[in-house]
Amino acid sequence: MEDERLSRPDLVVDALSRFERAFRQPGRFLNASEVWQPGLEIEDARDDLEEVLRHLPRGARADLGRLVARIDTEYERRTLPDPGWVPEWTAGRWWWGRIRER
């Protein structure tokens, strides 16, 4: 799975554009109903960015890491913690434990 996805040349551009579209939504909270398909959620895009970060050389990892940190800050600001839903497959991926609407 990870090797196949990482070989896509547009993986980072696609992930970043999903966040860009999501962050253009009006209002304080992100719309949870915008996309509800496995592989197309913005949380999936964040998974992709995390995977890419693990494989980049140090300089590129630092550059993308700064952008991802800004994305994380905005995502956290526009979502709420979901205390009732933390399956073990999300370990280390805090963005899956957030809800997009209140």
C-alpha positions as CSV (number, residue, x, y, z in Angstrom):
1,M,0.0,0.0,0.0
2,E,2.5,2.6,1.1
3,D,5.0,2.0,-1.7
4,E,2.3,2.1,-4.4
5,R,0.8,5.4,-3.1
6,L,4.3,6.9,-2.7
7,S,5.1,6.2,-6.4
8,R,2.3,8.6,-7.5
9,P,3.9,11.8,-8.6
10,D,0.9,13.9,-7.8
11,L,0.4,12.5,-4.3
12,V,1.6,15.6,-2.4
13,V,-0.2,18.0,-4.7
14,D,-3.4,16.0,-4.4
15,A,-3.2,15.9,-0.6
16,L,-2.5,19.6,-0.3
17,S,-5.3,20.5,-2.7
18,R,-7.8,18.5,-0.6
19,F,-6.8,20.6,2.4
20,E,-7.0,23.8,0.4
21,R,-10.5,23.0,-0.7
22,A,-11.6,22.0,2.8
23,F,-10.1,25.1,4.4
24,R,-12.0,27.3,1.9
25,Q,-15.2,26.1,3.4
26,P,-17.0,29.0,5.2
27,G,-17.6,28.8,8.9
28,R,-15.7,27.9,11.9
29,F,-16.0,24.1,11.5
30,L,-15.2,21.9,8.5
31,N,-18.2,20.2,6.9
32,A,-18.1,16.5,7.6
33,S,-20.4,15.7,4.7
34,E,-18.3,17.2,2.0
35,V,-16.7,13.9,1.2
36,W,-17.4,10.6,2.8
37,Q,-15.5,8.0,0.8
38,P,-12.5,6.0,1.9
39,G,-9.3,7.3,0.4
40,L,-10.8,10.7,-0.3
41,E,-11.2,12.1,3.2
42,I,-8.9,14.9,4.2
43,E,-7.7,12.6,7.0
44,D,-6.6,10.2,4.2
45,A,-4.7,13.2,2.7
46,R,-3.0,13.8,6.0
47,D,-2.0,10.1,6.1
48,D,-0.5,10.5,2.7
49,L,1.5,13.5,3.8
50,E,2.7,11.7,6.9
51,E,3.9,8.8,4.7
52,V,5.7,11.1,2.4
53,L,7.4,12.9,5.3
54,R,8.9,9.6,6.5
55,H,10.6,9.0,3.1
56,L,11.9,12.5,2.2
57,P,15.5,13.5,2.7
58,R,16.1,15.8,5.7
59,G,15.9,19.2,3.8
60,A,12.7,18.4,1.9
61,R,11.2,16.8,5.0
62,A,11.8,20.0,6.9
63,D,10.2,22.1,4.2
64,L,7.1,20.0,3.8
65,G,7.0,19.6,7.6
66,R,6.6,23.3,8.1
67,L,3.7,23.3,5.6
68,V,2.1,20.3,7.3
69,A,2.5,22.0,10.7
70,R,0.4,24.9,9.4
71,I,-2.2,22.5,8.0
72,D,-2.3,20.7,11.3
73,T,-2.9,23.9,13.2
74,E,-5.7,25.0,10.9
75,Y,-7.3,21.5,11.0
76,E,-7.1,21.4,14.7
77,R,-8.7,24.8,15.0
78,R,-11.6,23.8,12.7
79,T,-12.3,20.5,14.3
80,L,-13.2,19.2,17.7
81,P,-11.8,16.2,19.7
82,D,-13.9,13.1,19.4
83,P,-13.5,11.4,22.8
84,G,-15.9,8.6,22.0
85,W,-14.1,7.3,18.9
86,V,-10.4,6.3,19.0
87,P,-9.9,2.9,17.4
88,E,-6.5,1.4,17.7
89,W,-5.7,1.6,14.0
90,T,-5.4,5.4,14.4
91,A,-2.5,5.1,16.8
92,G,-0.1,8.0,16.2
93,R,-2.5,9.7,13.8
94,W,-4.3,12.2,16.0
95,W,-6.2,13.7,13.0
96,W,-8.5,10.7,12.9
97,G,-9.6,11.4,16.4
98,R,-11.2,14.7,15.5
99,I,-14.7,15.5,14.3
100,R,-15.4,18.1,11.6
101,E,-18.9,19.3,12.8
102,R,-20.2,20.2,16.1
